[in-house]
Amino acid sequence: MEKGLKSLLLSKQDTSLLPVTTHDICELASFTGSPRLVTAARKLHSIVGMTARMRYPDCLPSPKIQRDVYTLEMALNVYGIVDESLQLIRQSIHVPLDDSF
């Protein structure tokens, strides 16, 4: 979702938004001006916390790994939120949906 939000911001060609150096999805979503993306980012953040925890095991309390922290239900909720958000982002930047890659 972070990369999608950054793509949307770059597509706006508003140089006041650049460079976007944050990884905070709530902050990125707020820059888009989309209430739906802000809500989605907040939901995602409430489930996963700091998104770096999903990528970097050292962000978790030792000796835990991601599997110890996230449940299947959480993963499915996150998938739904991100999928819906990316669809909205694609529509906002007029990118055709092509699942062939």
N, C-alpha and C positions, 0 to 999 in steps of 0.2 A: 504494500500500500504506500510505503514511503516513496518509492520510485515513481509510482503513478501520480502521487500528489506533486512531486517535483516536476514531472513532465507537464502536468496541467499548468503549474506556475510558469514554466519556461514558455509554454505555448501562448501565454497571455502577452508576452513581449513587453512586460512592464519592468523596466530596468530598476525601478525602486525596490523590486522584490529580489534582485540579484546582488551578490551571490547568495543562494540559499544554502547555508552550511549546517543547519540544524538537522537532527535526526528525530526530533520530537514530532510525532504524527499529529498531535493535537495542535501544535503551533503551525505546522504546515497546512493543515486543514483550515485553520482560521485565516490564513493568507488567501485562500481561494475564494472566500466570500460565500461559500455554499453551506447553508445550514445543515443540509443532509450529510455532507462530508464531515462537518464538525461533529455531528451526532455520532456518525459511524466511528470516527477516530476516538471519541470519548468511550464508546462501547468497547472498542478494541483495547484501548488502554486499560479499561477496568478489568478486562479478562487477563491480559498478558503482562500488565505492568510495563516497565521499561522494555521496549522492543529488543534492546541488545541482549536481554536475557534469553531470547529465543536463538540467538546466533552464537553467543559466547558463553560456554559453560562456566568460565571464571566469574561471571556476573551473578551466579547463583551461590547460595551459602554452601560451603563444602560439607560433605562430599556429594552433594546432589548434582544430577544432570537434568536436562530438560524433561526427560521421561518421568522423573520423580515429581515434577512440579505441575505439569500440564496433563489433563485427562483427555480422553477421547471426546467427551462432550464439549470441553473447552475448545478443542481443535476444530470440531465441526461448527461451533458457533463462530469462531474466528474465520473459518473458510467462508461461511455465508456472508459475514460482514465485509470481508475483503472482496469477494466476488461481486457483490452488489456495488461496492464503492468503485471498483475498476470499471464496471459497466457504465456507471455515471460519469467517470472520468473520460472514458472513450467517447461517450456522447458529447461531452463538453468540449473536447478537442477535435471532434468529428473524425475519429479514427474508426474505420470499418472493422467490425468484429470478424477476425479471421483466425479460426482455431486450427489451421492447417500446419502451423509450425510445430 
